[in-house]
Amino acid sequence: MSQTRVMSVERVSQIENEALYGLLAMAEHFMSANPQRIPEALQCWIASLSLSPPAASLRSLTCCKIGLTLYHHTSNIEEAKAYLNQAVSVFTLVEGTLYVWIICHM
């Protein structure tokens, strides 16, 4: 007879957090490569948004990075705007400082 192991909610949450931070670290690695590996970084950032809901500030920062990368490195301005708007709307629920950061880095 096989035994079924059930993971606790806390353990699943811990695994998802590790995966989230791993994806974010890989995205930063791809962006710091020479030359930058933009498609791979975008894939990591977008995948990180599909994991269990990260903290609002982390989700906002990730959307901001996606939006700014799309804005500066592609011609997909509408998608860039959508991510930047999402970043601002998420972050304004928590704090208002990201909006200033975005304006300064555009």
NUTOR-599328 format. One record per atom (N, C-alpha, C): atom name; x, y, z; residue in three letters. Coordinates in nm, 3 decimals, m for minus. Atoms other than C-alpha are relative to their C-alpha. Layout:
// NUTOR-599328
a->CA; X->X; Y->Y; Z->Z; r->ALA
...
***
This chain:
// NUTOR-599328
a->N; X->0.085; Y->m0.117; Z->0.000; r->MET
a->CA; X->0.000; Y->0.000; Z->0.000; r->MET
a->C; X->0.090; Y->0.124; Z->0.000; r->MET
a->N; X->m0.084; Y->m0.120; Z->0.007; r->SER
a->CA; X->0.144; Y->0.337; Z->m0.093; r->SER
a->C; X->m0.049; Y->0.105; Z->0.100; r->SER
a->N; X->0.034; Y->m0.108; Z->m0.093; r->GLN
a->CA; X->0.156; Y->0.623; Z->0.149; r->GLN
a->C; X->m0.012; Y->0.130; Z->m0.077; r->GLN
a->N; X->0.018; Y->m0.131; Z->0.061; r->THR
a->CA; X->0.029; Y->0.961; Z->0.046; r->THR
a->C; X->0.049; Y->0.104; Z->0.099; r->THR
a->N; X->m0.050; Y->m0.107; Z->m0.084; r->ARG
a->CA; X->0.218; Y->1.255; Z->0.182; r->ARG
a->C; X->m0.069; Y->0.130; Z->m0.038; r->ARG
a->N; X->0.067; Y->m0.128; Z->0.022; r->VAL
a->CA; X->0.034; Y->1.580; Z->0.219; r->VAL
a->C; X->0.089; Y->0.109; Z->0.057; r->VAL
a->N; X->m0.083; Y->m0.111; Z->m0.046; r->MET
a->CA; X->0.237; Y->1.897; Z->0.236; r->MET
a->C; X->m0.088; Y->0.102; Z->0.071; r->MET
a->N; X->0.073; Y->m0.104; Z->m0.071; r->SER
a->CA; X->0.133; Y->2.162; Z->0.478; r->SER
a->C; X->m0.008; Y->0.125; Z->m0.087; r->SER
a->N; X->0.017; Y->m0.126; Z->0.073; r->VAL
a->CA; X->0.012; Y->2.494; Z->0.347; r->VAL
a->C; X->0.125; Y->0.086; Z->0.016; r->VAL
a->N; X->m0.120; Y->m0.080; Z->m0.024; r->GLU
a->CA; X->0.316; Y->2.659; Z->0.506; r->GLU
a->C; X->0.115; Y->m0.047; Z->m0.088; r->GLU
a->N; X->m0.109; Y->0.053; Z->0.083; r->ARG
a->CA; X->0.554; Y->2.427; Z->0.318; r->ARG
a->C; X->m0.021; Y->0.036; Z->m0.146; r->ARG
a->N; X->0.029; Y->m0.037; Z->0.138; r->VAL
a->CA; X->0.381; Y->2.490; Z->m0.014; r->VAL
a->C; X->0.030; Y->0.148; Z->m0.021; r->VAL
a->N; X->m0.026; Y->m0.143; Z->0.008; r->SER
a->CA; X->0.399; Y->2.863; Z->0.053; r->SER
a->C; X->0.151; Y->0.027; Z->m0.003; r->SER
a->N; X->m0.146; Y->m0.016; Z->m0.003; r->GLN
a->CA; X->0.770; Y->2.834; Z->0.133; r->GLN
a->C; X->0.061; Y->m0.038; Z->m0.135; r->GLN
a->N; X->m0.052; Y->0.045; Z->0.131; r->ILE
a->CA; X->0.837; Y->2.643; Z->m0.192; r->ILE
a->C; X->m0.033; Y->0.104; Z->m0.107; r->ILE
a->N; X->0.037; Y->m0.102; Z->0.098; r->GLU
a->CA; X->0.645; Y->2.902; Z->m0.394; r->GLU
a->C; X->0.082; Y->0.127; Z->0.018; r->GLU
a->N; X->m0.084; Y->m0.117; Z->m0.024; r->ASN
a->CA; X->0.838; Y->3.185; Z->m0.228; r->ASN
a->C; X->0.141; Y->m0.021; Z->m0.053; r->ASN
a->N; X->m0.134; Y->0.030; Z->0.052; r->GLU
a->CA; X->1.168; Y->3.014; Z->m0.312; r->GLU
a->C; X->0.001; Y->0.006; Z->m0.152; r->GLU
a->N; X->0.009; Y->m0.005; Z->0.146; r->ALA
a->CA; X->1.056; Y->2.971; Z->m0.673; r->ALA
a->C; X->m0.012; Y->0.144; Z->m0.048; r->ALA
a->N; X->0.018; Y->m0.141; Z->0.035; r->LEU
a->CA; X->0.945; Y->3.335; Z->m0.686; r->LEU
a->C; X->0.132; Y->0.075; Z->0.004; r->LEU
a->N; X->m0.128; Y->m0.071; Z->m0.012; r->TYR
a->CA; X->1.277; Y->3.468; Z->m0.560; r->TYR
a->C; X->0.104; Y->m0.055; Z->m0.097; r->TYR
a->N; X->m0.090; Y->0.057; Z->0.101; r->GLY
a->CA; X->1.463; Y->3.228; Z->m0.787; r->GLY
a->C; X->m0.023; Y->0.058; Z->m0.137; r->GLY
a->N; X->0.032; Y->m0.060; Z->0.129; r->LEU
a->CA; X->1.280; Y->3.359; Z->m1.091; r->LEU
a->C; X->0.043; Y->0.146; Z->m0.008; r->LEU
a->N; X->m0.040; Y->m0.141; Z->m0.001; r->LEU
a->CA; X->1.342; Y->3.720; Z->m0.990; r->LEU
a->C; X->0.153; Y->0.013; Z->m0.008; r->LEU
a->N; X->m0.146; Y->m0.002; Z->0.006; r->ALA
a->CA; X->1.712; Y->3.646; Z->m0.936; r->ALA
a->C; X->0.049; Y->m0.034; Z->m0.140; r->ALA
a->N; X->m0.039; Y->0.035; Z->0.138; r->MET
a->CA; X->1.736; Y->3.479; Z->m1.278; r->MET
a->C; X->m0.025; Y->0.116; Z->m0.094; r->MET
a->N; X->0.030; Y->m0.115; Z->0.086; r->ALA
a->CA; X->1.570; Y->3.780; Z->m1.440; r->ALA
a->C; X->0.108; Y->0.106; Z->0.014; r->ALA
a->N; X->m0.106; Y->m0.100; Z->m0.022; r->GLU
a->CA; X->1.825; Y->4.013; Z->m1.281; r->GLU
a->C; X->0.132; Y->m0.047; Z->m0.062; r->GLU
a->N; X->m0.121; Y->0.055; Z->0.062; r->HIS
a->CA; X->2.105; Y->3.782; Z->m1.396; r->HIS
a->C; X->m0.004; Y->0.021; Z->m0.152; r->HIS
a->N; X->0.012; Y->m0.019; Z->0.144; r->PHE
a->CA; X->1.975; Y->3.792; Z->m1.754; r->PHE
a->C; X->0.015; Y->0.147; Z->m0.040; r->PHE
a->N; X->m0.011; Y->m0.142; Z->0.033; r->MET
a->CA; X->1.950; Y->4.171; Z->m1.745; r->MET
a->C; X->0.141; Y->0.054; Z->0.021; r->MET
a->N; X->m0.137; Y->m0.047; Z->m0.023; r->SER
a->CA; X->2.306; Y->4.207; Z->m1.614; r->SER
a->C; X->0.100; Y->m0.069; Z->m0.092; r->SER
a->N; X->m0.089; Y->0.069; Z->0.093; r->ALA
a->CA; X->2.449; Y->3.974; Z->m1.880; r->ALA
a->C; X->0.043; Y->0.098; Z->m0.110; r->ALA
a->N; X->m0.048; Y->m0.083; Z->0.109; r->ASN
a->CA; X->2.649; Y->4.123; Z->m2.163; r->ASN
a->C; X->0.013; Y->m0.089; Z->m0.123; r->ASN
a->N; X->0.111; Y->m0.095; Z->0.011; r->PRO
a->CA; X->2.463; Y->4.141; Z->m2.395; r->PRO
a->C; X->m0.118; Y->m0.045; Z->0.087; r->PRO
a->N; X->0.118; Y->0.030; Z->m0.081; r->GLN
a->CA; X->2.139; Y->4.162; Z->m2.200; r->GLN
a->C; X->m0.085; Y->m0.105; Z->m0.070; r->GLN
a->N; X->0.088; Y->0.105; Z->0.053; r->ARG
a->CA; X->1.912; Y->3.862; Z->m2.244; r->ARG
a->C; X->m0.144; Y->0.037; Z->0.039; r->ARG
a->N; X->0.128; Y->m0.060; Z->m0.033; r->ILE
a->CA; X->1.587; Y->4.055; Z->m2.246; r->ILE
a->C; X->m0.118; Y->m0.099; Z->m0.009; r->ILE
a->N; X->0.114; Y->0.093; Z->0.005; r->PRO
a->CA; X->1.344; Y->3.782; Z->m2.365; r->PRO
a->C; X->m0.003; Y->m0.096; Z->0.120; r->PRO
a->N; X->m0.006; Y->0.091; Z->m0.113; r->GLU
a->CA; X->1.464; Y->3.547; Z->m2.092; r->GLU
a->C; X->m0.037; Y->0.070; Z->0.131; r->GLU
a->N; X->0.034; Y->m0.077; Z->m0.120; r->ALA
a->CA; X->1.438; Y->3.818; Z->m1.825; r->ALA
a->C; X->m0.151; Y->0.023; Z->0.007; r->ALA
a->N; X->0.144; Y->m0.022; Z->0.003; r->LEU
a->CA; X->1.084; Y->3.901; Z->m1.934; r->LEU
a->C; X->m0.076; Y->m0.127; Z->0.034; r->LEU
a->N; X->0.065; Y->0.127; Z->m0.032; r->GLN
a->CA; X->0.989; Y->3.533; Z->m1.920; r->GLN
a->C; X->0.003; Y->m0.028; Z->0.149; r->GLN
a->N; X->m0.012; Y->0.023; Z->m0.144; r->CYS
a->CA; X->1.117; Y->3.507; Z->m1.563; r->CYS
a->C; X->m0.093; Y->0.092; Z->0.078; r->CYS
a->N; X->0.086; Y->m0.095; Z->m0.072; r->TRP
a->CA; X->0.937; Y->3.822; Z->m1.448; r->TRP
a->C; X->m0.147; Y->m0.036; Z->m0.016; r->TRP
a->N; X->0.140; Y->0.033; Z->0.025; r->ILE
a->CA; X->0.610; Y->3.721; Z->m1.612; r->ILE
a->C; X->m0.038; Y->m0.130; Z->0.071; r->ILE
a->N; X->0.027; Y->0.126; Z->m0.071; r->ALA
a->CA; X->0.635; Y->3.367; Z->m1.472; r->ALA
a->C; X->m0.014; Y->0.024; Z->0.151; r->ALA
a->N; X->0.007; Y->m0.026; Z->m0.145; r->SER
a->CA; X->0.693; Y->3.509; Z->m1.123; r->SER
a->C; X->m0.137; Y->0.056; Z->0.040; r->SER
a->N; X->0.133; Y->m0.055; Z->m0.030; r->LEU
a->CA; X->0.357; Y->3.690; Z->m1.145; r->LEU
a->C; X->m0.106; Y->m0.109; Z->0.006; r->LEU
a->N; X->0.100; Y->0.108; Z->0.001; r->SER
a->CA; X->0.179; Y->3.356; Z->m1.200; r->SER
a->C; X->0.005; Y->m0.085; Z->0.126; r->SER
a->N; X->m0.008; Y->0.075; Z->m0.125; r->LEU
a->CA; X->0.294; Y->3.215; Z->m0.866; r->LEU
a->C; X->m0.097; Y->0.059; Z->0.102; r->LEU
a->N; X->0.092; Y->m0.050; Z->m0.101; r->SER
a->CA; X->0.100; Y->3.262; Z->m0.547; r->SER
a->C; X->0.021; Y->0.150; Z->0.016; r->SER
a->N; X->m0.012; Y->m0.146; Z->0.002; r->PRO
a->CA; X->0.029; Y->3.631; Z->m0.508; r->PRO
a->C; X->0.113; Y->0.051; Z->0.090; r->PRO
a->N; X->m0.106; Y->m0.058; Z->m0.081; r->PRO
a->CA; X->0.350; Y->3.801; Z->m0.400; r->PRO
a->C; X->m0.050; Y->0.124; Z->0.072; r->PRO
a->N; X->0.035; Y->m0.125; Z->m0.070; r->ALA
a->CA; X->0.344; Y->4.099; Z->m0.168; r->ALA
a->C; X->m0.028; Y->0.108; Z->m0.104; r->ALA
a->N; X->0.040; Y->m0.104; Z->0.095; r->ALA
a->CA; X->0.188; Y->4.402; Z->m0.333; r->ALA
a->C; X->0.120; Y->0.080; Z->m0.049; r->ALA
a->N; X->m0.116; Y->m0.079; Z->0.042; r->SER
a->CA; X->0.517; Y->4.591; Z->m0.335; r->SER
a->C; X->0.087; Y->m0.078; Z->m0.097; r->SER
a->N; X->m0.081; Y->0.083; Z->0.090; r->LEU
a->CA; X->0.699; Y->4.300; Z->m0.501; r->LEU
a->C; X->m0.069; Y->m0.016; Z->m0.135; r->LEU
a->N; X->0.076; Y->0.010; Z->0.125; r->ARG
a->CA; X->0.423; Y->4.253; Z->m0.758; r->ARG
a->C; X->0.009; Y->0.130; Z->m0.079; r->ARG
a->N; X->m0.007; Y->m0.130; Z->0.064; r->SER
a->CA; X->0.427; Y->4.624; Z->m0.831; r->SER
a->C; X->0.137; Y->0.025; Z->m0.062; r->SER
a->N; X->m0.136; Y->m0.018; Z->0.051; r->LEU
a->CA; X->0.804; Y->4.634; Z->m0.870; r->LEU
a->C; X->0.025; Y->m0.088; Z->m0.122; r->LEU
a->N; X->m0.017; Y->0.091; Z->0.113; r->THR
a->CA; X->0.796; Y->4.331; Z->m1.101; r->THR
a->C; X->m0.074; Y->0.053; Z->m0.123; r->THR
a->N; X->0.074; Y->m0.059; Z->0.113; r->CYS
a->CA; X->0.525; Y->4.489; Z->m1.319; r->CYS
a->C; X->0.073; Y->0.122; Z->m0.054; r->CYS
a->N; X->m0.075; Y->m0.117; Z->0.041; r->CYS
a->CA; X->0.731; Y->4.806; Z->m1.326; r->CYS
a->C; X->0.121; Y->m0.039; Z->m0.085; r->CYS
a->N; X->m0.117; Y->0.045; Z->0.077; r->LYS
a->CA; X->1.042; Y->4.620; Z->m1.443; r->LYS
a->C; X->m0.041; Y->m0.053; Z->m0.136; r->LYS
a->N; X->0.049; Y->0.050; Z->0.129; r->ILE
a->CA; X->0.842; Y->4.442; Z->m1.713; r->ILE
a->C; X->m0.037; Y->0.117; Z->m0.090; r->ILE
a->N; X->0.044; Y->m0.114; Z->0.080; r->GLY
a->CA; X->0.684; Y->4.768; Z->m1.829; r->GLY
a->C; X->0.115; Y->0.084; Z->m0.052; r->GLY
a->N; X->m0.116; Y->m0.081; Z->0.042; r->LEU
a->CA; X->1.011; Y->4.962; Z->m1.836; r->LEU
a->C; X->0.085; Y->m0.074; Z->m0.103; r->LEU
a->N; X->m0.079; Y->0.078; Z->0.096; r->THR
a->CA; X->1.191; Y->4.680; Z->m2.017; r->THR
a->C; X->m0.070; Y->m0.003; Z->m0.135; r->THR
a->N; X->0.074; Y->m0.002; Z->0.126; r->LEU
a->CA; X->0.917; Y->4.656; Z->m2.278; r->LEU
a->C; X->0.007; Y->0.138; Z->m0.065; r->LEU
a->N; X->m0.003; Y->m0.138; Z->0.051; r->TYR
a->CA; X->0.915; Y->5.036; Z->m2.314; r->TYR
a->C; X->0.134; Y->0.032; Z->m0.066; r->TYR
a->N; X->m0.133; Y->m0.037; Z->0.049; r->HIS
a->CA; X->1.291; Y->5.066; Z->m2.364; r->HIS
a->C; X->0.058; Y->m0.096; Z->m0.105; r->HIS
a->N; X->m0.066; Y->0.098; Z->0.086; r->HIS
a->CA; X->1.367; Y->4.749; Z->m2.560; r->HIS
a->C; X->m0.090; Y->m0.065; Z->m0.104; r->HIS
a->N; X->0.089; Y->0.054; Z->0.103; r->THR
a->CA; X->1.061; Y->4.670; Z->m2.774; r->THR
a->C; X->m0.083; Y->0.114; Z->m0.058; r->THR
a->N; X->0.092; Y->m0.100; Z->0.055; r->SER
a->CA; X->0.806; Y->4.850; Z->m2.986; r->SER
a->C; X->m0.141; Y->m0.022; Z->0.052; r->SER
a->N; X->0.131; Y->0.033; Z->m0.057; r->ASN
a->CA; X->0.520; Y->4.712; Z->m2.777; r->ASN
a->C; X->m0.035; Y->0.098; Z->0.112; r->ASN
a->N; X->0.025; Y->m0.106; Z->m0.096; r->ILE
a->CA; X->0.433; Y->5.039; Z->m2.608; r->ILE
a->C; X->m0.130; Y->m0.022; Z->0.076; r->ILE
a->N; X->0.128; Y->0.020; Z->m0.067; r->GLU
a->CA; X->0.072; Y->4.943; Z->m2.530; r->GLU
a->C; X->0.012; Y->m0.101; Z->0.114; r->GLU
a->N; X->m0.019; Y->0.098; Z->m0.107; r->GLU
a->CA; X->0.176; Y->4.635; Z->m2.332; r->GLU
a->C; X->0.087; Y->0.059; Z->0.112; r->GLU
a->N; X->m0.084; Y->m0.067; Z->m0.100; r->ALA
a->CA; X->0.446; Y->4.841; Z->m2.158; r->ALA
a->C; X->m0.086; Y->0.090; Z->0.088; r->ALA
a->N; X->0.089; Y->m0.088; Z->m0.076; r->LYS
a->CA; X->0.182; Y->5.097; Z->m2.057; r->LYS
a->C; X->m0.091; Y->m0.079; Z->0.093; r->LYS
a->N; X->0.089; Y->0.082; Z->m0.082; r->ALA
a->CA; X->m0.047; Y->4.821; Z->m1.930; r->ALA
a->C; X->0.072; Y->m0.049; Z->0.126; r->ALA
a->N; X->m0.076; Y->0.046; Z->m0.118; r->TYR
a->CA; X->0.225; Y->4.681; Z->m1.702; r->TYR
a->C; X->0.033; Y->0.116; Z->0.093; r->TYR
a->N; X->m0.030; Y->m0.116; Z->m0.085; r->LEU
a->CA; X->0.324; Y->5.027; Z->m1.580; r->LEU
a->C; X->m0.124; Y->0.049; Z->0.073; r->LEU
a->N; X->0.125; Y->m0.037; Z->m0.067; r->ASN
a->CA; X->m0.038; Y->5.114; Z->m1.506; r->ASN
a->C; X->m0.035; Y->m0.099; Z->0.111; r->ASN
a->N; X->0.025; Y->0.102; Z->m0.103; r->GLN
a->CA; X->m0.075; Y->4.785; Z->m1.319; r->GLN
a->C; X->0.093; Y->0.022; Z->0.119; r->GLN
a->N; X->m0.097; Y->m0.024; Z->m0.108; r->ALA
a->CA; X->0.240; Y->4.864; Z->m1.120; r->ALA
a->C; X->m0.045; Y->0.117; Z->0.087; r->ALA
a->N; X->0.042; Y->m0.118; Z->m0.075; r->VAL
a->CA; X->0.110; Y->5.205; Z->m1.022; r->VAL
a->C; X->m0.127; Y->m0.029; Z->0.079; r->VAL
a->N; X->0.127; Y->0.025; Z->m0.070; r->SER
a->CA; X->m0.240; Y->5.084; Z->m0.935; r->SER
a->C; X->0.020; Y->m0.093; Z->0.118; r->SER
a->N; X->m0.026; Y->0.091; Z->m0.112; r->VAL
a->CA; X->m0.108; Y->4.800; Z->m0.718; r->VAL
a->C; X->0.072; Y->0.075; Z->0.110; r->VAL
a->N; X->m0.083; Y->m0.062; Z->m0.102; r->PHE
a->CA; X->0.146; Y->5.016; Z->m0.542; r->PHE
a->C; X->m0.069; Y->0.116; Z->0.071; r->PHE
a->N; X->0.068; Y->m0.110; Z->m0.067; r->THR
a->CA; X->m0.078; Y->5.312; Z->m0.473; r->THR
a->C; X->m0.092; Y->m0.050; Z->0.110; r->THR
a->N; X->0.077; Y->0.057; Z->m0.110; r->LEU
a->CA; X->m0.280; Y->5.078; Z->m0.256; r->LEU
a->C; X->0.086; Y->m0.015; Z->0.125; r->LEU
a->N; X->m0.092; Y->0.021; Z->m0.112; r->VAL
a->CA; X->0.029; Y->5.031; Z->m0.039; r->VAL
a->C; X->0.071; Y->0.130; Z->0.037; r->VAL
a->N; X->m0.073; Y->m0.126; Z->m0.020; r->GLU
a->CA; X->0.239; Y->5.346; Z->m0.080; r->GLU
a->C; X->m0.002; Y->0.077; Z->m0.130; r->GLU
a->N; X->0.001; Y->m0.081; Z->0.121; r->GLY
a->CA; X->0.275; Y->5.628; Z->m0.326; r->GLY
a->C; X->0.137; Y->0.027; Z->m0.057; r->GLY
a->N; X->m0.135; Y->m0.036; Z->0.042; r->THR
a->CA; X->0.651; Y->5.627; Z->m0.376; r->THR
a->C; X->0.039; Y->m0.058; Z->m0.135; r->THR
a->N; X->m0.039; Y->0.061; Z->0.126; r->LEU
a->CA; X->0.668; Y->5.397; Z->m0.679; r->LEU
a->C; X->m0.031; Y->0.092; Z->m0.117; r->LEU
a->N; X->0.038; Y->m0.089; Z->0.108; r->TYR
a->CA; X->0.489; Y->5.650; Z->m0.897; r->TYR
a->C; X->0.112; Y->0.100; Z->m0.028; r->TYR
a->N; X->m0.111; Y->m0.093; Z->0.015; r->VAL
a->CA; X->0.770; Y->5.898; Z->m0.838; r->VAL
a->C; X->0.120; Y->m0.072; Z->m0.062; r->VAL
a->N; X->m0.113; Y->0.079; Z->0.053; r->TRP
a->CA; X->1.028; Y->5.626; Z->m0.910; r->TRP
a->C; X->m0.017; Y->m0.024; Z->m0.148; r->TRP
a->N; X->0.025; Y->0.026; Z->0.141; r->ILE
a->CA; X->0.863; Y->5.543; Z->m1.243; r->ILE
a->C; X->0.023; Y->0.127; Z->m0.082; r->ILE
a->N; X->m0.015; Y->m0.125; Z->0.074; r->ILE
a->CA; X->0.849; Y->5.906; Z->m1.353; r->ILE
a->C; X->0.149; Y->0.035; Z->m0.015; r->ILE
a->N; X->m0.142; Y->m0.033; Z->0.004; r->CYS
a->CA; X->1.219; Y->5.950; Z->m1.268; r->CYS
a->C; X->0.079; Y->m0.090; Z->m0.094; r->CYS
a->N; X->m0.076; Y->0.095; Z->0.080; r->HIS
a->CA; X->1.324; Y->5.645; Z->m1.469; r->HIS
a->C; X->m0.055; Y->m0.016; Z->m0.142; r->HIS
a->N; X->0.054; Y->0.010; Z->0.137; r->MET
a->CA; X->1.126; Y->5.703; Z->m1.790; r->MET
a->C; X->0.080; Y->0.087; Z->m0.093; r->MET
***
